[in-house]
Amino acid sequence: MAEKNDNSAFENVERIITEYASLPVCVIDKDGKVTAASSRIGEVFVYDGIIDAKIYALTGIKDKEIRKAAEDGSTLSLARNSRVFDVHASLLDEGEDSPVIITFVDVTGFHMLKKKYNDEKPVMAIVHVDNFDELTESVSEEASLAVASEIDKILRQWGEKANASVTRYKDDCYFIMMETQEIEKLKAGKFAILDEVRQIDTENDFPVTISIGVGMGGKTPYQNERYSVDAFDLALGRGGDQVVIKNVDKTEYYGGKTQTVEKTNKGKSRIIAHALRRLMEQSDHVIIMGHQSPDMDSFGSAVGVYRFARLCEKEAYIVINEYNEGIADIYQAARETDEYNFISSERAVDMADANSLVIVVDTNRQSRVECPELLDITDKIVVIDHHRKATDFIDNAVLEYTESYASSSSELVTEIIQYAGEQKTLSRFEAEALLAGITVDTNRFAVKTGVRTFEAASWLRRSGADTTEVKRFFQSDMEMFKTRAACIANAAFTDEGVAMSICPGENINAQIVNSQVADELLTIKGIHVSFVAGRDECGRTVVSARSLGKINVQTIMEQFGGGGHLTTAGAQVDMSPEEAIQAISEKMEELFNKE
């Protein structure tokens, strides 16, 4: 009898709710079926006969989600018939079988206002013509004016299409303000402005390229300005010819298709050398470190900076924890000279203090340095690197010399040493270490080799570097040679000119073998990009990527947590070599399908 009275009570409540409710309302039973609905429910559902229909079929919201919302008082959302509703639920009774009253509140106007607000939020952008000086200095005055005028015309037309304000504040720099909705359109079109500018006809053998740093999502104009500056610095540090968008804690990249144009003026090297000398003179200790698993360029540039410190009459230390077969010979040769202070990370941390100068060479990533703890001990940090900037770059350096046009960090250090002062003497070993660093990163002067690369190599040769001795540093044992040969023999090729290979087993020299095999695969006719994966002695999968320039391997490796250059890149991944190659293959298919 009591059960009958309860049912009658529920039915009475349902009748009152559905007859007198001023909003769209419905009631569902324990099975999620609609048992009653108000007359205004048609504002939510355009079709009739919803009684006995499942609420999930009507809304796409599961019964469990509705009951949970009723219990904790949360609000759900529903989009129907070009309208948006907040969905509020409440239980008619206690217990799991209680009917649930669902109320739909039309918040379409609020969502439209919110969308309009977000669409119209201001976005700030900095546009820079990467190679403006090289373009204008190497052609006639008439051609120079014509190129500058064409660049200005294209950028202003682009701004007009995007309803943007375009202000030119330097010969090669523009400040642009536009709305967020316009940026979204440009993102959808992959920033075609980069390609449009690249098509400008010049008298040079290199194209016009621009870099764009975009700041958006900030709460104030000042925040957006800071974001745009950070994005702009990142775009330049990654080599230019690209767009970097910084949106609070998210960074996006577009473009980066061309090789960076070499700067002909060495004035910056002189300025860096002077500033570096001052910093050394004002510091208690000079601690130098490269990246983990140092290669020849990391080691050579570290030795070069060590010599610079000694020329400044400062004691210096080089942090090296472990080294592989690739630098074993040159490292032992350095040890035998008794000239260099090699220390471990533990010793470096014990020694360092707030007045220590930490110099990072051949990497700009916080996660890749030999001793990350040093970056937290002192604010006096110098970065000398030739890699394109990654998202986790060292952002608190007091002096930064990151030039992605350079062949190697050894090339940059060689130029700095030439401005060390009256004494520029290098030992024969130091000259050979620097030349070895340049040699390995240019694949024996075959890639990323500019005029300044040869000038640096010539200066090192005059300083006593023996090319025969440098070649000896690159000799490998028979086992390593066989592994490399097997890896090349097992390579697979695609019709698009992609070569991929997997090195078998675990190899203590996996990083070296992979890079050498990737370089070798590019010598095959018709191949313009190569990927090689293999496990190192710790079981980690190391990937090396090489390109002839048609495909940017840096952006591909960044998707796997790595980085590098347009033509040379790599990564360490938490998957098997087979899985890594499969994942890269899928990325390449996506890339070719887009093209």
N, C-alpha and C positions, 0 to 999 in steps of 0.2 A: 504493500500500500504506500509505504514511504517513497519507494522508487518511482511510483506513478506520480506522486506529488512533486518529486524533484524534476521529473521530465516535464511536467506541466509548468513548473516554475521557469525552466529554461526556455520552453516554447513561448511563454509570456514575455520573457526578457527579449527574446529574438524578435517578437512581434513589435514590441515597443521601439527597439533599436532601429529596425528596418523601416518602420512607419514614420518615425519622428526625427531620424538622424538628418542633420543638415549637410552631411558630407557623404561621399560614396563609402558604404560600409557593407561588409559581408561577414557571415559566420561560418566557420568550418568545424567539422566534428573530429573525433580522434583519428579518423582515417584520412583526413585532409580533404574531405568532400564538402562542397558548399551546401549549407542547409537553408540559408536565408540571405537575402540581399536587399539593400535599400533601393529606392526608385532612381537614385542618382548614380547607381553603379555603372550605368550606360556611359558615363563620362570617362570611365576607365576601360571598359570592354565594349566594343562596338557591336558585338554579336549577342543574340538573345539566348535564353535557355542555359544559364550558367549553373542553375540549381542541379545538384548531384555531380557536377563536374569537379575534377581534381584541381586543387589550387595550383599544383605544380604545372599542370597542363595549361592553365590560364596565365600564370605569371612567370614560370620558369624558376620560381623560388621554392625550394624544398620545404616540406612540412616541418622537418626538424629545425630548419633555420628560423621559421616563423615562431615555433614554440620557444626556441632559445631567446629570440628577441622579446617575446612576451615575458619571459622570466627575468631577463637582465635589463629590460627597459631600453634596449638599443633600437635604432631606427634603420630600416632597410630602404632600398631605393628601387624604383620600377620605372622603366621607360616604355610607354605605350602610345601609339597613335600620335606621334610627334609631340608628346607631352611627357613630363617627368613628375613622378609622385613620390612623396615620402610615405613609407608603409609603416604604420604603428600597429602593434599587436598587444592584446591583453587577454588574460585567461578569465573565463566566466566563473570558474570554480577551482578548487585545489585538486591536485592529482594529475597524473599523466593523461587521463582520458577526458579531461575538461575541454569543452568547446572553446574556440578562440575567436574573439572579435577582431576583425582586421579593418582598419580605417585608412583610407587613401587621401592624402593631402596634396593638392596640386601645387607644386613649387616650380612650375615651368618658367614663370616670370623671373623668379630668383636665379634659376640656372642660366637663363638667357642673359640676365644682367651680369652674372659672374663670368660667363663666356666672353661677353663684350669687354668686360674689364680686363680679362687675361689677354684677349686678342689685341687690345689697344695699349697694353703696357709698353713703355718705351724700351728700346734696345739701342745700345751704343756700339759702334764699330770703328775700328782704326784700319785704314787701308794703306799699304805701303808698296811702292814699286820697288821690287827687290834689287834689280840691277840697273837702276836709273843712271848712276854715274858711269857705269861701263857702256851703257847705251849711248849716252850723250857725248862722252869723251872720245869715242873711237870712230865717230862719223862726222860729216861736215856740219857746220852750224845750221844750214838750211834743213838738213835731214833730222838733226837733233830737235829743232823746233817742231818739225812735222810729227815726229814720234810723240813728243810731249803733248802736242795738241790732240793727237788721236787718242792717247791714253785718257786725257781729261774728258774728251767728248764721250767715250764709251762709258766711263764711270758715271758721268752726269746723266746720260741716257738710262743707264741701269738704275740709278737712284730715282729718276723720274717714274720709271715703271713700278718701282717699289714704294712710291709715295714718300720718299725719304728726303731728308735735308742733307745736302752734300757740301762740306766746307773744305777747301784746300788750304792747309796752313803751312805747308812746305812744298818745295818743288816735287817731292816724291811721296808726300803723305797727305791723306784725307781723313776727315772726321765725319762720320755718317750717323744720323739718328733716324730710326724707323720704328714701326710697330711690330710686335711679336708675330702677328698673323702673317706679315710679309716675310719674316725670317723662315717661318714654316713652309711657305711656298718655295723659297729659295732652296731650302733643304730638300724638298721633294724633287727639285730640278738639279740636285747635286752641284749647286753653285756653278751654273754654266758660264758665269762671268769669267771664271779662270780660263776656260777654253777660248772665250771670245777675245780676251786680252792677248792670249798667246798667239792668236792669228794675225796680230798687227805686223805689217810688213816693215822690216828694218834692213839696214845695210850690213848688219852683223850676222854672224853664223850661230847666234843663240837667240831664243825668243824672249819677248817681254813676259815677265811673270810678276804677279802681285801676291802679297800676303795679307790676310784679313783676320783680325782678332775681334771677336764678337763677345760682348758681355750682356747677359740678360738674366732675369729672374731675381735680381736684387731687390731689397725692400726700399732702397733709396737710389737716386741718380748717382750718388757717390759710389755706392757698391757696384753698380753696373759699370761705372768708369774703371774701377779697380779690376773688375773681371775682364774688361776689354783689354786693358794693359797687360794683364797676366796672359790672356789668350794670344795677344799679339806677340809677346816675348816668346811664347811657346811655339808659335808659327815660324818665327825667324830661327829659333833654335833647332827646329826640325828641318830646316833647309829652305823654307819659303815655298812659293807656288802652291799655297793651300789656305784653307779656312779652318780656324780653330774657334769653337764655340764653348765658352765657359758659362754654365748655368748652375750657380750655387755649388753643388758638390758633383756635378756631372760635366765631363768634357768630351766634345765630339770633334772628329777630324774629317775634313773633306779635301780632296785633291792630292797634291804632292806627287805629280806625275813626272816632273823633270829633274834632272841633275842640277845641283846648285852651281851657279856660275862663280868661278874663282875670282876673288878680289885681287886686283893688281897692286894696290897700295899696301905697303908694309907698316904704315904709320901706327896701326893698332898694336902691332907686335912691340914696337918701341915703347908705347904708353904702358902696356902690360908689364914689360920688363922693368920699367922705372917703378911702377906701383908695387910689383912683387918684391923688389929690393927694399923698398920702404917698409913693407909689412914684415919682412924677415928681420930687418934691423930693430923693429919694435917688439919682437917676440922672444920669449925665453927658449922655446924649442921649435924646431922645424920638423914636422912629421909628414912623410910622403907615403901615399898608398894608392894602388891602382884598384882593379876589380878582382873579385874572387876568381880563382883558377887563372892566374895572370898569363897572358900571351906575350909574344915578343914586343908588341907595341907598348903594352902596359909596362913591361919591365924596362924597355929602352927609354921611354919617356920619364920613368921614375929615376933612372940613373942620370938622365940629363938634368932634371930638376935638382938632384943631389949635387951635381957639379956646380949648378948656378948658386946654390946655397954656400958651397965652399968658396966660390969666387967672391961672395958677399961676406966671407969670413964668419959664417955661421955653421955650427955643428948641426948635422941633419941625420935623420933616421928613415929607413925604408921598411914598411910593414909588409912582411910576406909570411904567411902561415904554411901554405902548402904550394907545391909547384908540380907541374906535369912534365912529361918527357919533352914537350915542345920547347921548354926553356931550360932544360936540365944542364946542357953544355954551357950555355952563356951564364947561368946562375953560378955554376961551379967555377967558371973562369973569374967571375966577379969575386967570389969568396977567396980564391987563391991570391988576389991582389992585396988583400987586407986593407983596402981603401974605403970600404963601405960598411956602414952600420946597419945590418939587417936585424930586425926585431920582430917578435911575435905580437899578436893583438893584445895579449895579457900585459906584456911589458909596455906597450904603447899606452894602454889605458892607465897603468900605474904612473907613467911618466907625465902624461898630459895634464894640463890645468887650463884655467880660463885664458891665460896669456900665451898659450901654445898656438902655433900656426899649423893648420892641417891643410895639406895640398893634395887634392884628388886628381889623378890623371887617368885618362882613357875611359872614363865613365862619368855620367852625370846623374845616375840613379842611386838613390839612398839605399835601396835594397841590394845593390850589387857591389858596394865597396868592400874592401878587405876587412875593415873594422868599423861597422856602423856606429858603435858606441862613441867613437871619437867625435862624431858629428853633434853629439849632445853635450860634450864636455866643454867645447869652446865655440864661440861665435866667429872666430877668425878662421874662415874656411875659404880656400881658393880652389876653383875648378878649372882644369885645362883639358878640353875634350874635343873630339871631332865628330861624335855621334849626334844624330838628331835627338832633340830632347824628348824624353818620355814623360808620361803623366806624373810619375813619382820622382821627378828631378829634384836635385838639392836646391831648395828655394831660398836659403839664407846665406848664400855665399857673399863675402864682402868683395871678392874679385872673381869675375867669371870670364873665361876665354873659351867660349864654345863656338867653334866655326865648322859647320857641317860641310863646307866646300873643301876643307883640307883633307889630304889623303890619310893622315894619321895624326895621333897626338905627338908622335916623335917629330913630325914636321913642324908642328907649332912650337914645341920645346926648342928645337934647333934654331928657329928664328929668334926666340926669346933670348937664348944664350948669346946670340950675336950682338945683343944690346946690353950685355951684362956689365959693360964698363970697359976700361982700358985693357983689362986682362980677359981674353976670350979663349984661353988655352983649354983644349980638351985632350985627354989622354987618348991614345990610339984605341984602347978598349971602349971608351965612352963613345967615340965617334962611330965605332963599329956597332955598338948596341943601338944607337939611334938610327943608323942606316939599316940595321936588321929590322927595326920596328917599322920603318917606312916600306921596306921591301915586302914584308909579309902582308901588310894591309893594302898594298897596291897590287898584290899577286904578281910580284916581280915587275912592277912598273907597267902593268897591263891595264889596270882599271883605276879610276879616280886619280889620275896623274895629271897635274897641271904644271904650268911653268914654274911656279914657286916650289913644287915638289922636286923638280930637277935642280933648281937653284940650291935648295937645302941639301940635296944629295951631293952636289958639287962641292959645297962648303965642307961637308963632312969628309969628302974624299981628300980635300986639301988639308984637312985636320989630321990626316993619317989613316983613315979607314981603308982597310984592305978588303976588296970585294971578294977575293978568294976565301978569306977567313970568315966573312959574313956568310958565304955559301955553306961553309962547314957547319955553321949553327943550325942549318936546316936539314942536315942529313938525318935519316931515320934508320932504325935497325931492320933486319930482314923480316922479322915477324910483323912489324908495322907495315912494311911494304906489301907483304902478302895479304894482310887484312884489307888494305886499300885496294889492291887489285881485285880481290873477291867482291868487294862492295861495288866496284865499277862494273864488273862482269854481271852482277845480279840486278843492275838498274833496269827500270821499266820506263817506257817512253809513250807519250801521247801524241795524237795528230796535231795538237795545238803547240807543240814544241816544249813540252814540260818533261823533265827527267826526274825520277824519284827512285831512291834506293834505301835499303835498310842494312846497316852493318850488323852482322851476326854476333851473338854473345855479349859479354861485358868487357869493355876495353878501357884500361886506365888512360888511354890517349884518345878517347872517343871524340872529344871536341876538336882535336887536331885532325884526326882521320876524316871526320865528317866534313870539315871545312875544305880539306884538300880534295876529297872526292867530289864535293859540290863544285869546286873550281874546275876540276878536270872534266866533269860532265858538260860544262859550258863550251868546251873546245870541240864538241861534236857538232857537225853541220846540222842546222835546222833546230837546234836546242837553244832557247833563249832564257829559260829559267830552270833552276834545279833545287831539289830538296833532299836532304839526306838525314836520316834519324838513326840513332844507336844508343845503347846504354853505356854509361860510364862505370867506374869501379864501385860506385855507391848504389848502382841500380837505377839512377836517374836517367830519363830519356833526354838526350841532347839533340837538338835539331839545328842544322845549318842550311841557310837559304842563300842562293846566289841568282843574280839576274843580269842580263845585258842592258837593262834600262827600259825595256818595253813594259815590264810589270814591276810595281813597287813592292819588293819583298818585305820592306820594313812594316808597312801597314798590315800585311798578312801575319807576320810574326807577332805583332802587337796584340792580335786577337788571341794569341796563345801565351800572353804574358811576357813576351820578349821584346826585341827592338833592333835597331841598327841603322842602316842606310837604305837608300832606294835600291842599290845593287847588292848590298851585303848585309845580312841580318841573321839572327839566330834566336833560340829560345830553349828553356828547360821546362818540360811538361810532366805532369803527374799522370801519365798513361804509357802504355807500351809503345815501342817504336812502330809496330804495325797499326795501332790505333791512331797514333799521331799522323802517320802518312795518309791513312784513310780520311782523317778529319781535314788535313790540308787539301787532299784531292777534292773533297766536297766543297771547300772554300774556292778552289780554282774553278770548279764547274759553275758555281754561282757567279763568279767574276766573268767567265766567258759568256754565260747566258745573258748577263747584263749588257755586255758589249754587242 
